């Protein structure tokens, strides 16, 4: 479980102090644990000079040099300028505080609107504020999602930031000086992103999980709605950055025009966007020579059955939601020159030398008639596969999927190695990628994560801080010791246990804040992240508490926890729920 401590004081309080030690107005300094001087420019300071702050950042080029915005609530945005691979100097925006709304933190990397870096582009800040406001109401942006830019609230957000600059509002219906720009596409960084592009700015990045926002144009929005993986890989092919670029360019050409003639016109509603091909997280479709393998996580059984039950007798299809990082190439759907049809293109992303190629979707067509040499036939279509099988094989395939059984389609009667294998896997590696526990650094990849909207704030008795419960990670116990689900009310236990934790910890927030200062770098504001791991099995019940990868062993905090939780844990042990 994860809890976040909020600052309930006003975020718009201004300082009226001018320094005489050579620092620019609005510039503050602090010492980190290595006694290196850090420089943060507070944009909410009445004396803040934006032009001078930008000049200082360009001159020093240190990780610690950022412009620090406090637009609303607990939201903080750090803005700086860094050199990015093959893109020159770019604006970088990193949020802190989204997590209090159970929203992933956000990162935006933007090519400059001009070469002079005169002013921080405000419309990225407006987009961030819009997401923060919506996420506080339970409407969150996740990976492989998109969000249209909200022109209606632009004036309101500009008014909130009015004290930061005299020139916040821009001309209506123009996003970053280009009327074709329309929205932002959000995705999780892959290992290759981290190793190739994000390594040099890793000190600025938030803790995982976070998403990167990439600027897209109005012609690309339909694909962001219908089939985001196709759009993501097309970006990567166009700009030679696998699997897709992370630096937004406000003045580029779109990678797609009108949808035109595509197989997706048959599998999705390309006019009203009422339905699309089922896209299931964790499914991997891989071409390896003549063989094709399709792996499906067992945890996605319900989603697959939903798509199966809504399919007709002769056609059944599904697609991957996320990129498969284990393959060295992918099929890409590129528009032809006349912009009314699509062709397939295989793009290699590294030099592994293997033949494994990722595929975005698969369609099973049950109208094939067997002949002397073929039981079935497969063909590449755009960035997917069309598998032609006879009606009996289609029925057997659906029955195998309903029973969660593996299934093999032998395409050729001549070549024994030309097969399509469909298998189930118990591992959920697509879940919580690159996420580690805030308690002790334990890897949480493959662990199911639940996020809570509109959870209650627990305020400290005397002070501005408050605590709220926002996330749950469900870690499986050993089969020998785990409790049968039928005899344990998980939802009731989580509700009572989390409430008990907040009641126990809210009076101790000042002490926790002191411990936080020793663990965290203290450079910029961010909510105190506290985790509680509770173990409930046949042999024992217990809990541990931690933050920033360190266990909390303070006697006063543990005593308060014991006083509130021991009775709850005993009830659990007796299966009182």
Number of C-alpha atoms within 10 A of each C-alpha: 22 24 24 23 26 23 20 13 12 11 16 15 11 14 13 10 11 15 12 8 6 7 15 18 21 25 25 14 14 14 13 14 11 7 8 10 10 16 23 22 28 25 25 23 23 17 20 22 18 21 12 16 26 22 14 19 21 16 9 11 15 15 17 20 23 28 25 24 21 21 23 16 17 23 25 23 26 24 25 26 26 20 14 20 13 8 14 11 17 23 21 24 26 21 26 23 24 26 25 31 28 25 27 25 24 26 24 24 25 25 19 22 18 8 9 9 17 14 16 22 17 19 21 20 21 24 22 25 23 17 19 27 18 15 21 17 11 17 15 19 21 18 19 19 16 21 22 16 21 16 17 10 14 22 16 13 22 22 13 17 24 16 18 22 17 9 12 21 17 16 8 11 17 15 21 22 13 13 14 20 25 22 22 23 26 25 24 21 21 17 13 14 17 13 11 13 19 18 12 15 14 13 11 19 19 17 16 16 18 25 23 23 28 22 26 26 25 17 17 22 22 20 19 22 18 23 23 25 24 24 26 24 24 26 22 18 25 14 13 13 18 24 24 21 20 24 22 20 20 20 15 12 9 15 17 22 14 14 19 16 13 18 14 17 15 11 18 18 14 19 10 8 11 9 13 17 22 22 22 19 19 24 25 24 26 24 20 14 12 14 15 22 15 18 16 25 20 16 16 15 16 11 13 21 14 11 16 19 12 9 12 9 15 16 17 22 20 20 22 25 21 21 23 22 13 11 22 18 26 26 26 27 24 21 22 12 8 8 14 13 17 21 15 16 17 15 19 18 16 11 8 11 9 12 15 20 21 27 28 28 26 22 20 19 21 21 15 18 13 14 10 8 11 16 19 24 21 20 10 15 20 24 24 23 21 17 23 24 25 18 17 10 17 21 13 12 20 18 13 15 19 15 10 15 13 16 18 15 18 20 24 17 14 12 12 10 13 19 19 22 16 19 17 19 15 10 15 19 16 18 16 18 19 19 18 17 22 22 22 17 14 11 14 19 17 18 20 17 14 12 16 14 18 15 17 13 16 19 22 19 12 8 13 14 21 21 27 23 27 22 22 20 16 14 14 10 12 9 9 9 12 14 16 11 8 7 10 15 14 11 9 10 18 14 10 12 17 20 17 19 18 23 19 20 23 21 21 16 23 16 13 19 15 10 15 19 12 10 14 15 13 14 15 15 17 23 22 23 19 24 25 21 18 16 17 18 18 12 11 10 14 14 14 16 20 20 24 19 16 14 16 20 11 11 9 11 18 16 12 17 20 17 12 19 22 15 12 16 22 13 13 18 17 8 13 13 13
